[in-house]
Amino acid sequence: MSDSARDTVLAPLDARMADLESLYEDLHRHPELGFQESRTAAEAARRLTSYGYEVTTGIGRTGVAGVLRNGPGPVVLLRADMDALPVTERSGLPYASAVPGVMHACGHDVHVTCLAGAADLLAAGREHWSGTLVVLFQPAEEVGDGARAMIEDGLFGADGQGQVPTPDVVLAQHVAPLGAGLISYAPGACMAASDSLKITFHGTGGHGSRPETAVDPIVMAAAFVQRLQSVVAREVAPKDRAVVTVGSFQAGDAPNVIPDQAVVQLSVRTFDEDVRGRVLAAIDRIAKAEAAASGAPREPESEVLNTFPVTRNDDRTLEQVNAAFTDHFGAQRLFGYEPAAGSEDAGLLATAAGAPLYYWWLGGWDPDEFRAAMSSGRLAQDIPSNHSPHFTPVKQPTLTMGVQALTVAALSHLEPAR
């Protein structure tokens, strides 16, 4: 597509930005947890209908899809996730979350706003491109079930019988604690696989004054947590990457009672299937060994809470979209970055469709604060990360850049109008 045609498609954005900023503030003020995104989904559906899309709601419970058929050409899917997190916001913003204990602490309100803006621009500028555009608002990314739920609900069907046409490419972005106005990417494996586990250790309860009559599951589980720290340090090669984090340890209700069980919840992040298998096997081995060493009445029970695959960028798609990004934004706005240990389920959509994926990061933090933190070597200390109660991307230039990025990426794959 020519630069002039692309610029024509993007031209109405300035006039629409006040509405999009209002949408962003409203979404941020009214966050919804996974599979509860009814208000967000209704607004996405309302907007898509007004733009002229064929709209389907309730896919995978609360998912929304819009389809714009615009002549021959490839099918391009743009995806945004909608769900918030069980986090109490501490930003102090005038549009801070009004829902106790729930916050858009991962920026999905940014994603929804940017996709709504891109859907609007692409529909308004349809005389400049040919093909089919699928716009997907996905629920429940944070718990790893949203994409899978939409797929299992018949999102892509055989012989064109799905709820939307099967895409030829899947494109998505995620706002990140990088300087607003920047786009970052990683070739190949860009985000880690994730396995969240719940392990229950069984002991024998008793009086705190008579530990000899009990089998203490707290000591058992504590030894397990301590020994886990050796898995990455001593069982994963330095050339490989893995993270094992215990995020929850629950046991007992009274200071003078030894409980009969302790429950540990942990997260595993890996980038390679062989490493993943070895780490999970080590966790299982250590849990059973510590239980046996403590004289537990039975082996611990392990439950998989959720799992995400490695998010893997397709090389050719990355190159094609990055060329368009460079042409539009300039090379100084685009930079490669190391793979993130966070996890995503967008790759499931691409795998189910048999389509290539490109997933990039959109800078969202105040550029001056980001530069100051970077120059002082204090990025980790001074710039809140996703999932922090202080993670609140600046509206500009984040929203403008995010809408433009999705639009430019889509146009790099749709055919020019004949």
C-alpha positions in Angstrom: 0.0 0.0 0.0 1.3 3.5 -0.8 2.3 5.9 1.9 -0.4 8.3 0.7 -3.2 5.7 1.0 -2.0 4.6 4.4 -1.9 8.2 5.6 -5.4 8.8 4.3 -6.7 5.8 6.4 -4.9 7.2 9.5 -5.9 10.8 8.9 -9.2 10.8 10.9 -7.5 9.7 14.1 -6.8 13.2 15.5 -10.5 14.0 15.3 -11.4 10.7 17.0 -8.9 10.8 19.8 -10.9 12.7 22.3 -13.6 10.0 22.1 -10.9 7.3 22.4 -9.4 8.9 25.5 -12.8 9.1 27.1 -13.3 5.4 26.3 -9.9 4.6 27.9 -10.8 6.5 31.1 -14.2 4.8 31.3 -12.6 1.3 30.8 -10.0 2.1 33.4 -12.6 3.3 35.9 -14.7 0.1 35.3 -12.4 -2.9 35.2 -13.8 -6.4 34.9 -12.2 -9.7 35.8 -11.9 -12.6 33.4 -15.2 -14.0 32.0 -17.0 -11.1 33.7 -16.3 -8.5 31.0 -19.9 -7.9 30.1 -19.8 -4.1 30.2 -16.6 -4.0 28.2 -17.8 -6.5 25.7 -21.1 -4.6 25.2 -19.2 -1.4 24.4 -16.9 -3.2 22.0 -19.9 -4.7 20.2 -21.8 -1.4 20.1 -18.8 0.4 18.5 -18.2 -2.4 16.0 -21.8 -2.4 14.9 -21.7 1.4 14.4 -18.6 1.0 12.3 -20.4 -1.5 10.0 -18.9 -4.8 11.1 -20.8 -8.2 11.3 -20.7 -8.6 15.1 -20.9 -11.9 17.1 -21.0 -11.7 20.9 -20.8 -14.3 23.6 -17.9 -16.3 22.0 -16.2 -18.2 24.8 -18.7 -16.6 27.2 -17.8 -12.9 26.9 -15.7 -12.6 23.7 -16.7 -10.3 20.9 -15.7 -10.6 17.2 -16.3 -8.2 14.3 -15.9 -9.1 10.7 -15.5 -6.6 7.8 -15.6 -8.3 4.4 -14.2 -5.9 1.8 -13.4 -7.8 -1.4 -10.8 -10.4 -2.3 -7.6 -10.7 -0.3 -6.2 -12.1 2.9 -8.0 -12.5 6.2 -6.2 -10.4 8.9 -7.1 -10.8 12.6 -6.4 -8.1 15.1 -6.8 -9.1 18.8 -7.1 -7.3 22.1 -7.7 -8.8 25.6 -10.3 -7.2 27.9 -9.9 -8.5 31.4 -8.5 -6.8 34.5 -6.7 -8.1 37.6 -7.6 -8.6 41.3 -5.4 -5.7 42.3 -6.2 -2.6 44.4 -5.2 0.5 42.4 -2.9 3.0 44.1 -2.4 5.4 41.3 -4.4 8.4 42.6 -5.6 9.1 39.1 -8.9 11.0 38.7 -10.2 8.0 36.6 -8.8 5.4 38.9 -10.7 2.1 39.3 -14.1 2.5 41.0 -14.3 -1.3 41.6 -12.8 -2.3 44.9 -10.0 -4.8 44.6 -10.0 -4.8 40.7 -7.8 -2.8 38.4 -6.6 -2.7 34.8 -3.1 -3.3 36.1 -1.9 -4.9 32.9 -3.1 -2.3 30.4 -5.9 -4.3 28.7 -7.9 -1.1 28.8 -5.2 0.3 26.5 -5.5 -2.7 24.2 -9.3 -2.4 23.9 -9.2 1.3 23.2 -6.5 0.9 20.5 -8.3 -1.9 18.8 -11.5 0.0 18.8 -9.7 3.0 17.2 -8.0 0.8 14.6 -11.3 -0.9 13.8 -12.9 2.5 13.2 -10.1 3.8 11.0 -9.9 0.7 8.9 -13.7 0.6 8.4 -13.8 4.3 7.4 -10.9 3.8 5.0 -12.1 0.6 3.4 -11.9 2.0 -0.1 -8.1 1.9 0.2 -7.7 -1.8 1.0 -9.1 -5.2 0.0 -9.5 -8.3 2.0 -11.3 -9.3 5.2 -10.6 -7.9 8.6 -11.4 -9.8 11.8 -11.4 -7.8 15.0 -11.3 -9.9 18.2 -12.0 -8.7 21.8 -10.9 -11.7 23.9 -11.8 -12.4 27.5 -9.8 -13.9 30.4 -6.2 -13.7 29.2 -4.9 -13.3 32.7 -6.1 -16.8 33.7 -5.0 -18.4 30.5 -8.5 -19.6 29.4 -9.9 -16.8 27.2 -8.4 -17.7 23.8 -8.9 -21.4 24.5 -12.6 -20.8 25.4 -13.2 -18.8 22.1 -11.5 -21.5 20.1 -13.5 -24.3 21.8 -16.7 -22.3 21.1 -16.1 -22.6 17.4 -14.2 -19.4 16.6 -12.5 -21.0 13.6 -14.5 -23.8 12.1 -13.7 -26.3 9.3 -14.8 -25.4 5.7 -15.6 -21.8 6.7 -18.1 -22.8 9.3 -16.5 -20.9 12.2 -17.9 -17.9 13.9 -15.3 -15.8 12.0 -13.3 -16.5 8.9 -10.0 -18.4 9.6 -7.3 -15.7 9.5 -4.1 -15.8 7.3 -2.3 -13.8 10.0 -2.8 -12.9 13.7 -1.5 -9.6 15.0 -1.6 -8.3 18.6 0.2 -5.9 20.9 0.8 -5.4 24.6 1.4 -2.1 26.4 4.6 -2.3 28.5 6.7 -0.3 30.9 8.8 1.2 28.1 8.9 4.8 27.0 5.6 5.9 25.3 6.2 6.4 21.6 8.4 3.3 21.2 7.6 -0.2 19.8 9.7 -3.2 20.9 9.8 -6.7 19.6 11.6 -10.0 19.9 12.1 -12.5 17.1 11.1 -16.1 17.6 10.1 -17.0 21.2 9.0 -13.6 22.5 7.2 -14.6 25.7 7.6 -17.6 28.0 5.5 -20.7 28.5 3.8 -20.6 31.9 2.6 -23.4 34.2 0.8 -22.4 37.5 0.6 -25.2 40.0 -1.1 -25.8 43.4 0.6 -28.3 45.6 -1.1 -29.5 48.8 1.2 -31.1 51.5 -0.5 -33.4 54.0 0.6 -33.7 57.6 -1.0 -34.7 60.9 -2.5 -31.9 63.0 -1.9 -31.5 66.7 -1.3 -29.1 69.5 1.5 -26.5 69.1 3.0 -27.5 72.5 3.4 -31.2 71.4 4.9 -31.2 67.9 6.2 -34.7 68.5 2.7 -36.0 68.1 2.2 -34.3 64.7 3.6 -34.3 61.2 4.1 -30.5 60.6 3.1 -29.7 57.0 4.3 -26.1 57.4 7.9 -27.3 58.0 7.5 -29.7 55.1 6.2 -27.1 52.7 8.8 -24.5 53.8 11.6 -27.0 53.1 10.0 -27.5 49.7 10.0 -23.8 49.0 13.6 -23.4 50.0 14.8 -26.4 48.0 12.9 -25.1 44.9 15.4 -22.3 44.7 18.0 -24.8 43.5 16.1 -25.9 40.5 17.0 -23.0 38.2 20.4 -22.5 39.9 21.5 -26.2 39.7 19.3 -28.0 37.2 18.9 -25.5 34.3 21.9 -24.8 32.1 23.2 -21.2 32.0 22.4 -20.9 28.3 18.7 -21.7 29.0 16.1 -19.5 30.8 13.6 -20.5 33.5 11.9 -18.8 36.4 10.2 -20.6 39.4 8.3 -18.3 41.8 6.2 -19.2 44.8 3.4 -16.7 45.0 1.2 -18.2 47.7 1.8 -20.2 50.9 -1.3 -21.0 53.1 -1.5 -23.1 56.2 -3.2 -23.0 59.6 -5.5 -20.7 61.3 -4.3 -20.4 64.9 -0.9 -19.9 66.5 -1.1 -22.9 68.8 -2.4 -25.5 66.3 -0.3 -27.5 63.9 -2.5 -27.8 60.8 -2.9 -31.0 58.8 -2.1 -29.4 55.4 -0.2 -26.6 53.7 -0.9 -25.3 50.2 1.7 -23.8 48.0 1.0 -22.1 44.7 3.8 -21.4 42.2 4.5 -20.3 38.7 7.0 -21.7 36.2 8.2 -19.8 33.2 10.3 -21.5 30.4 11.1 -20.9 26.8 11.9 -24.4 25.7 9.8 -27.6 26.0 12.6 -29.8 27.2 13.6 -27.3 29.9 9.9 -27.0 30.8 9.6 -30.8 31.2 12.8 -31.0 33.4 11.7 -28.1 35.6 8.2 -29.6 36.2 9.7 -33.0 36.9 12.1 -31.5 39.4 9.3 -29.7 41.2 7.3 -33.0 41.5 10.4 -34.9 42.6 11.3 -32.3 45.3 7.7 -32.1 46.6 7.5 -35.9 47.0 11.0 -36.1 48.5 10.3 -33.5 51.2 7.0 -35.1 52.1 8.8 -38.5 52.5 11.6 -36.9 54.5 9.0 -35.4 56.9 7.1 -38.7 57.3 4.0 -37.4 55.6 1.0 -39.7 55.8 0.6 -39.5 52.1 2.2 -37.9 49.0 1.4 -34.3 48.1 -1.2 -33.5 45.6 -0.4 -31.4 42.6 -3.0 -29.5 40.5 -2.4 -27.5 37.3 -4.2 -24.2 37.6 -3.4 -22.9 34.2 -0.9 -23.2 31.4 0.2 -20.9 28.6 2.3 -22.0 25.6 5.4 -20.1 24.4 4.4 -17.1 22.4 6.4 -17.4 19.2 6.7 -14.7 16.5 6.9 -15.7 12.9 10.0 -14.3 11.3 8.5 -13.3 7.9 5.5 -11.6 9.5 7.7 -9.7 11.9 9.9 -8.5 9.1 6.9 -7.4 7.0 5.2 -5.5 9.8 8.4 -4.0 11.1 9.2 -2.7 7.6 5.8 -0.9 7.7 6.4 0.4 11.2 9.8 1.7 10.2 8.4 3.4 7.1 5.6 5.1 9.1 7.2 5.7 12.6 10.9 5.9 11.7 13.6 3.4 12.7 14.3 5.3 15.9 10.9 4.3 17.3 11.5 0.6 16.8 14.0 -1.6 18.7 14.6 -5.3 19.5 14.4 -6.5 23.0 15.0 -9.7 24.9 12.1 -12.2 25.3 9.8 -11.5 28.2 9.3 -14.0 31.0 5.6 -13.1 31.1 3.1 -15.3 29.3 0.3 -14.8 26.8 -2.4 -16.9 25.2 -2.6 -15.0 21.8 -0.4 -17.7 20.3 -3.3 -20.2 20.8 -5.3 -18.2 18.3 -2.6 -18.4 15.7 -2.0 -22.1 16.3 -5.7 -22.9 16.0 -5.9 -21.0 12.8 -2.7 -22.4 11.4 -1.6 -18.8 10.9 1.6 -16.9 11.6 1.7 -14.6 14.6 3.4 -11.2 15.3 3.1 -9.9 18.9 4.9 -6.6 19.8 5.2 -4.4 22.8 3.9 -0.8 22.9 5.6 1.7 25.1 3.3 3.2 27.7 5.3 5.0 30.3 6.0 8.7 30.5 9.0 9.2 28.1 10.9 11.6 30.4 10.5 9.4 33.4 11.6 6.4 31.4 14.7 8.1 30.1 15.7 9.3 33.5 15.3 5.9 35.0 17.2 4.3 32.2 20.1 6.8 32.4 20.4 6.2 36.2 20.2 2.5 35.9 17.0 2.3 38.0 14.4 1.0 35.5 13.4 -1.9 37.8 13.1 0.4 40.8 11.5 3.5 39.3 9.2 2.3 36.5 6.2 0.1 37.8 5.8 -3.1 35.9 2.6 -4.7 34.6 0.5 -6.0 37.5 1.7 -3.3 39.8 -1.0 -1.2 41.6 0.9 1.8 40.2 1.0 0.6 36.5 -1.0 3.3 34.7 0.2 4.1 31.1 0.1 7.7 30.0 -2.7 8.4 27.6 -0.5 10.1 25.1 1.3 9.3 23.0 0.4 5.7 24.0 -3.1 5.6 22.5 -2.2 7.4 19.3 0.8 5.1 18.8 -1.2 2.0 19.6 -4.0 2.8 17.2 -1.6 3.6 14.5 0.5 0.5 15.1 -2.5 -1.9 14.7 -3.8 0.0 11.7 -0.4 0.0 10.0 0.2 -3.7 10.8 -3.2 -4.6 9.3 -2.6 -2.6 6.2 0.8 -4.2 5.7 -1.1 -7.5 5.0 -4.3 -6.4 3.4 -4.1 -5.8 -0.3 -4.3 -2.3 -1.8 -7.6 -1.5 -3.3 -7.7 -2.1 -7.1 
